[in-house]
Amino acid sequence: KEGYLKREIAIAHERAAELNKKAEEDRLARVKIEQRLAPRHITKAQQEAIAAKLSEFKNHRVAFGVKPSTDESEWFMRWLAAPFSMAGWKVEMHANPAEMKYIHAGVMVETTMHPQAIAIATKVVEALKAEGINAATAPLLIHTQPPDPLRLLIVIGSKESTLDFIPVK
């Protein structure tokens, strides 16, 4: 009788361990789903870190736009524009949609072919990536209005995608 009870207790403990493991797996899956669905944002500390890295380019012009325009991307654009303002950049909101050539998951920093613009855009992308922001750069700007070969265009794309770039028709 005592051996039977010990076996039953061992089976019950084993089953409880299996159920606990399954509950933890379910919890982790739920957390991943919540993270995918949660809107992007950056903390004040991240904004300050980005601003510190970009302050050497004070008075540089940057325009922000969203593609596609969603509540989430519009809010994230505002969060992301703050460190540029803090760093003394000349910030324009809601760039001309005709300038935005590609839809990118994350953040696309578009530049002209000017070497200095490309170098500054690279620094911007490095600062964003250092704070965990999915960012890339490409020399996609042909003409800027008003003409400024050093102006950057930062396009806030969708939060995530399986494709890096989807050409706009």
Disulfide bonds with the S-S distance in Angstrom:
none
